Structures are given as structure tokens and as C-alpha cells.
Amino acid sequence: YYTVPNSEAAEAEPAEPGRQLGGTRYYTVPNSACPMFADGRVSTPQYNLQNCTLHRPNSCCVQQDVMAAFQELGAHDLVLDGGPDSVCRDVMTYLMCHFCAWDQAKWYDAGAAASGGRAVTVCASLCHRVFHYCQGAYFRGQVVGAAFRDGIEFCEAQNFAVMDDGDYRWPTQGARCFGSDSDPEVMPWRFEFRRLAEVEAPGVVAEALGVVAKSAAALAFPSRALVPIALLATLALGQTTVPTPVAHCPYFNNRAPKPDWGLTNCTWHRPMSCCGVSEEARLVATFEEHLVTGELLGCQQQLNYLLCWPCDAGQQYYYDLERNELSVCRSFCDDLYSACKSAGFKGATLETYVSDGTEFCELLRAKVVSGEDNCLRVFDGGCTAPDWRFLPKTGPWRAGGRGDGAAGLAPCWGLLGIIGLAFALDGSSPTNKGKRKKARKKSLVLLATLAPARAATPDATVLRWAANVGEELRNASRDVLLRDELQDLYDEASYSYTAYNGTEEALKLAERMSKAVKGVEASVAEFKQELLQAYARRDDASVSDDLLPCKGTDTPETANCYYDVDLALPPDIAYSEQYKQKVSGTHWCAKVPDQVTRDRSIKQTIAWTQDRALQDWLTRRFERNQSDWHYFAYGAPDGVIRQHPGSARPRNHAQFPLDYDPRLRPWSLAPTSGPKDVVIVIDTSFSMDEGLNMRRAKRVAKAILKTLTVEDYVAVIEAKSAFRNYWDDYVHSECAELGCVPNKLFPATTSVRVDLSNKIDALEGYGGTGLTEGLQMASDLLRAYEGERAGCQELVVVISDGRRYDAPAGEGDRWAGYRWEIARGGTKGYWYCCGPYDCHCCFHCWEPPEKQDYDYDYWHARDLATTMFRDYGQHVFTFGLGVDGTEGHKNGRSPHDRLACLAAAGGGFYQPWIEDDAAPDYEIVEPWLTFIREKTRGRGQVWTSAYIDLTGSGMIASLAEPVYVNEGTAEEEFLGVVTSSLSLEQFEKLLLNDIWGTAYAFMIDTEGEAMVHPRLTPPSHLAASPVFPDIESLETYHGEPAAFVDGVRAKMVGQVAGRLAMTARQLRPRGGVLDGVMVVQDEVEYFWAPVPDSQFVVGYSLATPDDVHYRIPLEPPANWAPTAHLTNYLHKLLDYSTLGAAGDAVLQQAFEDLDVRKDGVWNGISYNGIWVTGAKSVITLAERSLCAPEQFTQFDLDDVLVPRAHEMLNELRDDPARPGSCDAGAFLVPRAFADAELGLAIEEPWKNRDMTGPRASFASTGLGTASGVYRFWPGYQLFRGFDPTLRPWYYAAMANKDGLAISTPYVAAGGEGIFVTISATIFEGAPSCTDSTALGHDGGCACTSGADCESGVCRVAGGASAATCTSPRVEAVAMGARIYDDFHRRMHALTENACSDDAASDGASAARRCYLVDTAGYAIWAPQFSALNLYDKRSFQSVPLARFEGRVFHELERLGVYTRHTEILYQGTCTNTPAYDMDAVTDEGAFPPAEEVDAHYPGSPTLDYFKPWANTRGCVQDVVYYDLDETAVSGVVTGEVSGACYARAAFSFARAPGTNAYLLVVDDISIGTPPGEKATGFQFSCSVENGLYTPGAYELINGSCGLLHAVPEHPITCPAQTDYLPDASCPSDGADGAPATRPAFVALLLAAVLAFRIYLYSF
């Protein structure tokens, strides 16, 4: 929005965005220089900013910059508690966001930042304003006003230079300091009538905190906010007995409990809570109101107590983290049942289904415990939980659940006592003393006075230290990894050649997938016929009214009952890896939506679908298709769903099953509606912000979006108009389309629907009424783009409250009728009050002469709707929002009448808001679903687009077909939809495992969206609502090569098979997600083929000449020690023990030969108590290692994997009859067999190494191969499916093929300790030299350096006399894991013990700091890593250097050493609670052995269906990463810096030769001298500065905008349309007057007024 001066009124529009205050316009200047960033950027609009939103119209920062800058504030307790709705929040946030300001070139001095000066100059007026509003605020238990004398001192503490720009109330305009032109809020200080209300003296909250602060020695008061300024909720005052705290919260990653006074629902846990405000909100959200209904306060309170158990600080006594098991006291179950037995539950009452409390808790799958210890219970004393429906609640609530017999919290808690607060914030207690993390060190205080500094380290010294590090790592590669021996092994091995034809392979793969697709299609057709026959055999009259879910030992065969997915599962239910849960193949189960009453018609549906012949058919299908994934389901029109095989539904944390309505699922919608074009128009005028209007509107809009499929096209419009604000300023506001690309309809893909849903969530009521304009825009969209829409049906949905926000009648003050009585007949129309009235009519809306009130807008909209339907066939539907009654303006027409008449005119329906806001979405959109179903008949079978299966099976696609009785006749009746699904995991395993050489496979749909690709999250691991990027973004670099877009993508989308070769610049992973990608230029050939009868297309990408042949290393060379006497062992040591003890003599002998150390200690190194063997090396097999990868897990669960693999790798390895290929029946793929055999030759050299001295701290050595085989020594069990090619050390080596890669510190998967890993590539043996190519010499050709070789590696092979190029193809990666503590000490020795581990200041200066960093800018060795905590992974794992040395890193970027890049990660992982707030304080249950992890699969005997806490969710992320330019580091790179963390420092930067590691030395550090006792002030700038230059993955709100490509022009077949029209009616028009006469009357009235004014002016 923008504003214009009064005199310009409605005619004026500014040429560029700006803000006007007090008659003066302030413009922003687009494309202004942004010197605070080193990437050459200029300011641009950034409307996706989620903080620093004031800068959205013109910003130097982007969304990820803000998120990075503020990410550590909460971790350092740098949050400010200023009280609710404090102006302090706004001004402090503005100061924090200075790096976003568009005018920073005026007040930021880059030269000063590089020479020890202060780079940021802030206006004194802004400093004073911040201090004025925030002096009464609190941080770390202190008052800001007590820590600083004035605003100048406050700003200087942030190392800002301060410029005097005059009186802070009348600052000088245009001053060259931050807070002048870039601050649109400065004007209220100049005009008294606009001056913001000053903050009142600190009230009861501040006073209470002040008492706490003084008595608790200024400890930090906790805050869990993500934004910079966190507002503290109101405290309840009083006295209380301090509870005895517990050690940890197992439900939340074993973190420590602490007070959280912001809890609004689980309020009795406020004094000591395991959950925070945001987590509490998520817990409440999972408990839908319709789960248990009725006005039973006692029941609601008891349920709320159960709902809030994750917040209980005593949960460690009754919640088992490893088994995800909740223990509940029997007494609690009885109380719960007693209070709730008459409540509504599952369409009846609770006592209909269960008879006592124990039965109810067991229904909830909780463990019921007799007694009162070690179980969840409510303590006596009358304190129960508040009613969760009416928030917030207060009262004398009690905590419970302690297992030690303690009394819990005392009644009527209030302000936490002094001792309790101190020890809660400190993290210490009698029970966890010694386990807590180190206290975070205080931030540095930076003032003007500088102290003498140490001299910079000489370049020669830095080079010597770097050389020492490089030599140490290279020696480890030589002596520990045995890289040279391994390369010789692969060089001298014999190879077999296998020919592949890419075109044939693509067609073969497509045909394999097509076979699965056709199998589903045939099954659904047969299923439909079986269902119709069962319906014909029904006997509705015989259905008993007492038909209920089975109980106890009852079965449908022995009692009048049925199996219900929520209430009664079949007894033969058992885990199936095929379905990823427990299923019953002999029964199918029913599910009725929770809010559907179990009346007779529902029971009749359940009864006839229980047909015995139908179930027998389903059982036979299940038995015949054990290797396929096929659910069969039937969804009835009344909401009943039947599913086979029978299985349970997902549940929330309180074990209540989540609801499911088949009528809203994609498989039910797709076959009952044809392609359609839909435009949703949402009223966003001011009246929509009143009450629940906007919330309801958003719910309706998103519910409509959910009903759309990929065949549909969609757009969303917000309808509003201009208005005047409180100061009589004209504010421009108009209708706008929410899509990323204006004036377009787009296919309703998952990406588009996610993006539109996010934007709908951000809407607010802000503007005048613009209904007619919104309708006109919708009609234009539907008519203008013939080639970019479905073109079958055109539908417009209007969502509005149907009213204008006018001044209420009878209001007497001067604002009530503001502008209402002015002349209405002028050429400009008039302004009217459009509310809200609690601020004396703050907004006014413009009424042009042709639109005098809402009824005129409605009237014009009604005429337009008539034209849309009559002339263009565009149907208009209206949804009301619960507003009714007349408004008292002349005509008496109600909002209900307006919307009903609008729909009647547009050939649609009007749906008023249902009375119950808790009603299901289906009731809201039922008329819409009825219309689209009745308008389209007989579509036959339809494949849905891919979607997330709610039962936990990952990404699936469903084939659905509508079922009609008497189809095609006058008696036709819709019976529902039948469906069967195909898991994309099947396709995933085929694609990701069926590869050769450098080939990889991918799959897209006909919209070009990539479903399976090596750079995407596998479909089986996707979170809800995934975003699928276009294949172009994965296979091209900035749109190049164009040949891929025009030649490959276009034909794949068009489902035309083909092949094409090109020179491509592809993106390859550099390591983990945070390491970004690297651009690789290569000769690439693509092969692709459509999957017949589906929407999928598969393809291969491979570097030539892999389509001709690829090589497999067979066995060790003859000159190596023979391996025939050696045995291959798998890593599953426990299986060898248990299966051997069970009678397998071969495995029993193998276990004895392994000589397992059950104490977990080998060679003086502890492996965290897991079994370990040093007698033999062991191997792991990845899924891709098996010929049947989809059966890998099932083989393991059935105890088949170890016996068969052991036999094939040993007893059968020399057997001529052993199958040599998968087609011949082999168990392992030939490549995996060969890699296991070849790697066996390195076992003896590994065992014979000298592992004394520095090498003794290497805990593990391994060799990971491209086939997924991983050999390592000493051996221990890793988790199931371990794949070395997906490990960070493997990626790192691949990104540094010509050198040695070293990882950042990490915690081993089994919790054995903290390690760093060095890794190096092992290349394929080079063949005979061929001719040189354009990209370099082939493998085997002579070379002088790596620059001569395509692989980048030139080496002298064992026994050779001259250097040759290695083959460019990597066969394996060698690695060694070193204990970090030893590595840390060794780095100090290599730098001559000249570096300090003290990263803090000693007052005047700081000790020399030394770091080892990698090419992506992450810290390998740092002073902050001197005492690592196993539980606090975030403090050392993948920590960017910029987190510690932001200014130095920024200077390295400015010097060209590091270059910043960004990449969108469409299937990223975001956290709900910040990582720093999830730090564990104990390892109890955190690092279970691999065998326990493997045993606790979903549905296993040790782990039922209990839903554990999930702090992660799927999201779109912007990955900020850096890469290093080696040519920019010649010798030593030096420089000086000044920043917020210190006033001056010098740095030196040099490479550790032959590695990916670089040594950084920071010294000559000068620290500002603090003034006396004010050293603990609020210093946020250091954290902001470091965060601003930090790489990482940051959530990208509305990030799917970048996915919208040109709409593909593939043909759309429109099904036949019926003549169905909804029954719509319009109330009488009498109240309005005749439509034809009213405008004429108004015209006469206006003419008369105008004539009268002329008459007056003539005098």
C-alpha cells in the first residue's frame, strides 16, 4: 500500500512505492546499492519477508538473510521482553533490521569495516527513540534502563557510530545515518496529532520481573520466540512451593524442562514445563473438537489433562522414549471414563463402545498400570485441567505423574519462587547435576575505548602451520586409509565389460512400470464388479440396529459386529513391510467419519459391504499379490470407507485416531469431476476482519483448493477497494490475484495449491468493498487465456460476509458519521466510514457516484454474474460466513439475500455458513462437491496425481472409478468410488537401483514435475504436502542447455520416447544438504520413455560412453595375497549369534570366528557398549545391493538376509552353478558381489597397520563402494539399509576427487562418540590410453599434473615408472573416523600450541583464535569445540565459521575467497521448535544400539502405533552455501576487520596442502572497554552480524512461486457435461426497488444536487 497527500485525493497515484506522513511523501529508491552484502546486489521488492516487513517494498535483504541473522538470538538469550503490544518491539526490530534498509550506501562504510573503524552510522534520534520506548523492558532479568545511561550508549554498545541529527523529536531530514530517510515511522515524532502513545510506566508484569531479576542474580528469563523481540505473557502473582524438578523430557529429545508462563491451555504446567507455547499449540491442534463432543466440563477437563501430558515435567517416569510407550494409572483411566462415558464419541456415546476406564485407555493403546507410581495420573485436591475449548483458563491446577511419590505442584501456583527460578534457568538440579551443558558465555560489550592488541601472526608462521596440518592429513591417508594400496588394488584388478543400450533400458523400465499400472487397472475393474454384486445381494431389512464394532473375542462370523479401524481391529493383524504397518489380509475394516451419526443407513452400508463373497475375493487378491503394494478401498456417499487389507489409522499424541473422510480425498474426487477452471474470489474488505469472518473465509478457500486435482486450473483473487485512513489520507487498494504470475490460471498441482494456501493464510481484511471488480477480474481470467486452462467448466467461487462496514446508527460522537453527511453527488463521490469503530472509525472507503453503498456493488455484481452465466457459461457460487440480519441502510437487504441472489443470477448455489464452526470440511463444501459430481458423469477409471498416504506409506498414486447402480438408465444411482493405490516407493526402488556406470534414473509426470530424482527426497520419506520441482530446475543450470528444455523435457511431457546427447552443465551434490551443489560440465546422453497408460515418464541420464559399456572389477589381482581362505561377514553380529544359537551351524561357527567383544571395547577404544569385533572386517549391504531391493527390509525381518547373503558371498562364491545375474536368479547384484570380493583383499593390510601414536585414535576405517557395499574394520552393527554413497564423507570425497576431504565433527549413528572423518576417492582401474578428448586426457594417458586429466588426478601407479591419468569414474571412497578430542589436541600441537581455546575476551583483548575450515565455510576445528557435549550436536555438527567469525568470513567473501550461492531445496526439512531449544541434557534413550533401532520398526512387537514427537516437517528451503576459489588463496590471504563482535582484528588464511581444509588465524584482536558494571547490556548486533553471513538452509515462505513454468500445451479431453443446475433462489427484489429505476432515480438526485451547487456558486 502507499499513501498520497490530502490534496491529491483519489486521482493521484505515486510513480513508485513510498510512504506519506503529514502531507510529505517519502519515496524509496529501487535498485539502490547494498554495500553490506558482498555479492553486488541492489535493493528490490521482497514481499516474502517474514520479519523486517517494513522493508518489503524495497529491500537489500532477502528472506533467508533475515532468518539467518536472527536465528541465534534465542540461543544466546538475546530476546527482549517488553510487555504485550509494546512499541518497543517495533522500534527495536527496526534497529535490528538495519541491514535490510535500501539507503545503506549513505551510512555504511565498507572501508571502515576492513580497517578497524565503525562501519554502521546510526542516527542519534533513532537511538534515543529505542531507549525511550525500551528502557523499561527486560532482558536476561535486567531492565534496559539500568544497563545503559541513554540511547547513545546503547547504540555504541552495538559498535555503531552515532551521528547527532538534532532533537530526537524533530530530527534532521536526509541525514547520512540509519534512521533518517529509510525510516517511515520517524514522522510521528514531528506531528503531535499523530504521535504514538508513549509506553506507560512498567506495570505489574515488569514489577514482578524486577523482583525476580534482583533476587535471581540477573539470570536470563526464558523465551521461546523466533522473532527478535519476544513478548512475555502475563504472570499470575502469589506464593507457591517450588516443585522438585525432573532431569529431562524424553518426549522432546531429552531436553530440560523449564518455566513457560505463556502457556494458554496446559496452564498448570507453567511453573515447570516440558513444552513451549508453540508446541502446546501444536498439541492442542491435533485434538479436534469433534473427537469427543458434549457440554461436559468435567470430561473436557480430564481429556485436556491427557492432551497436555507432553508438557508434564514428570513425564520421564511414565513415558518410554525407546518404545514410544505411555503408561497411564488405572485410577486416571477410571476417572476419565466416569467423566466422559455419556459424551459423544464416534457418532454415538463413549459407553456404547467401551464399558470401563481400562478398556478406554487400552482403546487408546496406552499401557494401563495398577497403582499410582510410574504412570500418568491427576493428583487429589480438586485441581483438574481447564476446558480446552474456552481459552485461556486460569486456576489452581496441579501437575502430576511423578513416580517417586512426591506431591507434585502445590495448589494455586503463582510466581515461581526465587530458588526455583534460579535453578530452572541454570539447568541444574539435584537430579541432573553434572549432566547440564556448559553455560553460554556472555556476549562481548563493544564501546569506543580500544586497548592495545597482540601483533598479527607472520605469514611464514601461518604457512608452516598450514603445511603441518596438510602433512598430518596426507600421512593419515597413506598410513591409515591405505589409499595408495587401494588404488593399486583397483588399478590391477581384472574387469568384465557389460554392454547396455540406453534406449532399450528405458523402454524396459517403462514396461516394467506399465505392468504394475495395468495390474492395478484390471484389479479395480474386477473390484467394482464384485462390489456391485455384493450390493445386489444386500438385505437392508435384516440389518440390526445394534450392529457395533467387535469387542473382545467376538468376530463378524460369530456376532453382530464389524471390524472398525479406530475401535476394533482383526486379531490376525500382523506387520507387513509391503504396507509399512500391521495389516490383516483376511478382513477388511470399516471407518466412519467421527461426526457422522451411526444411524440406520450407515449401519446398512456397513452390513452390505461385509458380504462374505466380497471379502473372500479380497483375501484371494491379497494372497496372490504379496510382492505388490495394493490397498483396495471403497468410499460410500455417506462417508463410510471400507479398506483391505484391514489396518489401523494414524493417531495423535494422546492416542486418539485422526479422522478421515473419503469424500475429500483425491482418489474420491478425481473420477467424479472433470477438468475445470476455478477462480476463487475472497472478500478482503475491513468487515472481513471482524469476528470469525476471515478465519472462516480462509477455511472455505483452502477446502475448495483441496478438492482440485492436477487436471484443474485455478486462480485466487482478493477483492477490495481504496479507502481513507484516520488522517484523511487516500490509501490505494485494489483487487489482486494471489498467484506468483499475474493474469494466469495454473494447473492445480501440489506446488500451486501449497503456494496459494500459504498466501491465503496471509490475507487480512484491509480495504473497501470490491466485489464487482473481483468478479470482473475472475471473468476476464476465464475468458482471456484460451490456451492456458482446461476449458471444460468455468466456475467462480465468491467468499464474503455480504456486508459493508458502516457507522452504527445512533452513534453520537463526531467520528461516528465521519464523511457520511458530506455531499454525495459530486464528481468524486464521497467517503464513508468503513470501521472499525473501536478506534473512532479509523478507515474510510471511497464511494464513486455509480456505487453509493454495498447494495449498489452487489447490484452491479449481480448484473455481471447474469452476463457471465448467460453469455460465457461461467457459474458463480457464493459462500456466506455467518452474517445475517439487516444493516439498517435504506433498503433493509440482508447479507444472506445479497449472496443468495448473486448465486442465483450466476447459475450457481449459495451456501450459508453452517452453525457449528467445528463442523467437518465436507459439510462446508458439500454443495460444491455435489455440483461437480452431478455435472460430470461416466468418467471411468482415473489416475490421481501423487499424494501423501495418510497411513504412512509415503507417496502414492491412486486409480479410482465411480460406481453407479443401473448406470446409464433413468434409475441411475451414485454408489460411491472404488480405488486401489500404487506406492511410488516401488517405482523409486526400480529407478534408484536399476543403474549402471554413471547412469541415474528419474521420473516425471506429464506436467514436468519431477517425482523421483537422485537430488530429491525419496517418495517413501516425503513429509506432508511435498513440493515437486520441474525437471528443468534439476537438470539444467540457469536454463542451459536449452537442448534439454526443448528437446528432452518437451518430449517427455508430450509422452514421446526418445534419446538426445548434449554437452550439459549439471548440478551435483557437494556433500550434505548444507554444502550445496557444484556445477559439472560433461558429455551427457538422455534416454526416456513414457510409462504406457499412466501419467509418468521415466528417463536415464548418463555420461557417454556408458551406453556402450561399463566395467565391473571382478577379483583381486594375482600379485595380491589370496583371499580364498578369508570369509565375508555381514555387520549384523546379533543375527549371527541368535540364528546360530537357533541351530544354523554355519552362522554359529561364523560367530565364534568373529570373536565378538560384548563389552564394546576394542584396542582401548569404547564403542558405547555395542558389540564389536576386531578379528574380522564386516560389510553392510544397501537396498541396491540386492536383486530385489523392494524386499530388502522384509528379508531382514524374516531372518533371511544374513543366511542367504553369507552363503552367496562364501560357500557359493566359487560355485560354477551360482547365478551370475539377477535375471538368472541371483540374490545379490553382480556389482555388489564383486565389490565384496575385491574389498576382502584389504582386510589383512588394515589389520597389519601400525596404529600407534596419533593413529591410535582412529576408531574405524572403511571402504564404501558405488554398489552400496561398505566394508569396515573393526566391525560392529550399523542400522538397517546403511548406504555409504549417501554419507557426507562420501559426498565430500566426490567433491574433492583430486585431494583429501575432512569432515566437520559429528556424532556417530550409534552414539559411539564424536568424530571427524577423512576420506579419499578410489578410481576405476585405467584402461589403455585412447585419444585425448575436449575435456582432457582419458584414463591411462601420460600426464604431468591433474590439469591434464579428465579425472583431475595424475599419479604414478604401483610398479609404474611414469605418471598417468586415473580413470574419471570413481569406484569407491576410503574413509577413516578419528576421535575428535584427540584430533583437537593434535591440531594444537601442529600449530605449535600458539592458539587458545578461550574464544571470549579477557577484558581489553582476546586470545589468538585458530580455525580449520572446509571449502564450504564450515568449521572443522575451532576453539569453541574444546569441550564438546555429546548431547549438544548443534554446537559442533555442521557449524559455519561465520557463526563465530562473521566479519572475517564476510571479508573473505569480499576478497573473492568464498563465493555465495543460493539454491532452492523443494523438499527440505524445517523444525517447528528451534534447534537450540531442543538440546538434550541426557543421552538416556537417545542413542539406542542399531539392533534396537532395527527392531523398533512401525508396528513391531516392541513398538505399536504410538505417535512420537516430530519436530520436523517438510518445507521449501533456500539453501545458502559458499564455495571456495582455490586460485584466490595463493600463499596467505590477510586482512583487517571491524565489526560488532570486536572493534578490530587481523586475520591470516592459508590452505593445508593437498586437502579441502584451510587454516584461519585471527589475532591482533581489540575489544572495547566496558564502562564499569555495565558489561551485561543487551548486545544483539554481534549475533545478528554473525548470522547474516551464515550459510544454511532457511525456510522459504511461499517458496513454490519459483516452480511455476509455462503451462504445457498437452491436449485435455473434456468429459460429457450434464444439464444439472443447483436449486438456487433469490429473495424478492422489492426492498431494493426496481433495478431499472433506481439508477435513474439516483441520476436525477445527483443532477439536482449539482444544479443546486451551481446555483450557490453563481452568487
Salt bridges, closest charged atoms under 4 A:
GLU8 OE2 - ARG25 NH2 3.49
GLU11 OE2 - LYS828 NZ 3.13
GLU13 OE2 - HIS732 ND1 3.81
ASP39 OD2 - ARG41 NH2 2.99
ASP39 OD2 - ARG1460 NE 3.98
ASP65 OD2 - ARG41 NH1 2.57
ASP65 OD1 - ARG1460 NH2 2.82
GLU72 OE1 - HIS76 NE2 3.90
GLU72 OE1 - ARG1434 NH2 2.44
ASP90 OD1 - ARG89 NE 3.53
GLU153 OE1 - ARG149 NH2 2.70
ASP167 OD2 - ARG169 NH2 3.35
ASP181 OD2 - LYS106 NZ 3.13
ASP183 OD2 - ARG129 NH2 2.53
GLU185 OE2 - ARG19 NH2 3.75
GLU198 OE1 - HIS132 NE2 3.19
GLU198 OE2 - ARG195 NH2 2.65
ASP260 OD2 - ARG224 NE 2.74
GLU279 OE1 - ARG255 NH2 2.52
GLU288 OE1 - HIS290 NE2 3.25
GLU359 OE2 - LYS551 NZ 3.43
GLU372 OE1 - ARG377 NE 3.64
ASP404 OD2 - ARG402 NH2 1.87
ASP426 OD1 - ARG436 NE 3.54
GLU472 OE2 - ARG1378 NH1 3.33
GLU472 OE1 - ARG1386 NH2 3.14
ASP479 OD1 - ARG478 NE 2.76
ASP479 OD2 - ARG1255 NH1 3.83
ASP488 OD1 - ARG1355 NH2 3.36
ASP491 OD2 - ARG1355 NH1 2.82
GLU505 OE2 - LYS508 NZ 3.39
ASP540 OD2 - ARG538 NE 3.42
ASP545 OD1 - ARG600 NH1 2.78
GLU557 OE2 - HIS587 NE2 3.88
GLU557 OE2 - ARG612 NH1 2.74
ASP566 OD2 - LYS346 NZ 2.95
ASP566 OD2 - LYS591 NZ 2.48
ASP572 OD1 - HIS587 ND1 4.00
GLU577 OE2 - LYS580 NZ 3.07
ASP594 OD2 - HIS290 NE2 3.74
ASP594 OD1 - LYS346 NZ 2.85
ASP594 OD1 - LYS591 NZ 3.29
ASP611 OD2 - ARG537 NH2 2.70
ASP616 OD1 - ARG612 NE 3.20
ASP659 OD2 - HIS290 NE2 3.32
ASP659 OD1 - LYS591 NZ 3.41
ASP661 OD2 - ARG663 NH2 2.85
ASP677 OD2 - ARG789 NH1 3.43
GLU690 OE2 - ARG803 NH2 2.51
GLU711 OE2 - ARG939 NH2 3.09
ASP712 OD2 - LYS676 NZ 3.18
GLU718 OE1 - LYS720 NZ 3.51
ASP728 OD1 - ARG724 NE 3.58
ASP728 OD2 - ARG819 NH2 2.60
ASP729 OD2 - ARG194 NH2 3.95
GLU734 OE1 - HIS732 NE2 3.30
ASP755 OD2 - LYS759 NZ 3.62
ASP761 OD1 - LYS702 NZ 2.71
GLU786 OE1 - ARG789 NH2 2.58
GLU788 OE1 - LYS744 NZ 3.05
GLU794 OE2 - ARG789 NH1 2.52
ASP801 OD2 - ARG803 NE 3.61
ASP806 OD2 - ARG804 NH2 1.88
ASP806 OD2 - HIS889 NE2 3.02
GLU847 OE2 - ARG804 NH1 3.39
ASP853 OD2 - ARG1638 NH2 3.99
ASP855 OD1 - ARG898 NE 2.76
ASP871 OD1 - ARG870 NE 2.98
GLU887 OE1 - ARG898 NH1 2.69
ASP917 OD2 - ARG696 NH2 2.74
ASP921 OD1 - ARG699 NE 2.89
ASP921 OD2 - LYS706 NZ 3.84
GLU934 OE2 - ARG933 NE 3.74
GLU934 OE1 - ARG937 NH2 2.47
GLU961 OE2 - LYS528 NZ 3.08
GLU967 OE1 - LYS528 NZ 3.83
GLU972 OE2 - ARG937 NH1 2.17
GLU985 OE1 - LYS580 NZ 3.04
GLU985 OE2 - LYS989 NZ 3.32
ASP994 OD2 - ARG512 NH1 3.70
GLU1007 OE2 - HIS1610 NE2 3.57
ASP1030 OD2 - ARG1049 NH2 2.54
GLU1032 OE1 - HIS1605 ND1 3.54
GLU1035 OE2 - HIS1013 NE2 2.69
GLU1085 OE2 - ARG1059 NH2 2.44
ASP1093 OD2 - LYS518 NZ 3.99
ASP1106 OD1 - ARG1369 NH2 2.32
ASP1107 OD2 - ARG1059 NH2 3.77
ASP1155 OD2 - ARG1157 NH2 3.98
GLU1183 OE1 - LYS989 NZ 2.72
ASP1196 OD2 - LYS1132 NZ 3.33
ASP1196 OD2 - ARG1280 NE 2.69
ASP1235 OD2 - ARG1231 NE 3.26
GLU1237 OE1 - ARG1213 NH1 3.20
GLU1244 OE2 - LYS1247 NZ 3.82
ASP1250 OD2 - ARG1255 NH2 3.26
ASP1283 OD2 - ARG1184 NH2 3.30
GLU1324 OE1 - ARG1111 NH1 3.46
GLU1324 OE2 - ARG1369 NH1 3.35
GLU1371 OE1 - ARG1231 NH2 2.39
ASP1382 OD2 - ARG1378 NH2 3.17
GLU1392 OE2 - ARG464 NE 2.71
ASP1397 OD1 - HIS1384 NE2 3.06
ASP1397 OD1 - HIS1388 NE2 2.89
ASP1402 OD2 - ARG454 NH2 3.76
GLU1445 OE2 - ARG1409 NH1 2.96
GLU1451 OE2 - ARG1454 NH2 2.49
GLU1453 OE1 - HIS1450 ND1 3.76
GLU1463 OE2 - ARG1015 NH2 2.01
ASP1477 OD2 - ARG224 NH1 2.86
ASP1477 OD1 - LYS258 NZ 3.24
ASP1479 OD2 - LYS437 NZ 2.98
ASP1479 OD2 - ARG440 NH2 3.92
GLU1484 OE1 - HIS248 NE2 3.68
ASP1494 OD2 - LYS1132 NZ 3.51
ASP1523 OD2 - HIS1461 NE2 3.10
GLU1526 OE1 - ARG1551 NH1 3.39
ASP1563 OD2 - ARG1408 NE 3.17
GLU1585 OE2 - ARG1447 NH2 2.90
GLU1595 OE1 - ARG1513 NH2 2.95
ASP1629 OD1 - ARG862 NH1 2.73
ASP1629 OD1 - ARG893 NH2 3.55
ASP1632 OD2 - ARG893 NE 2.75
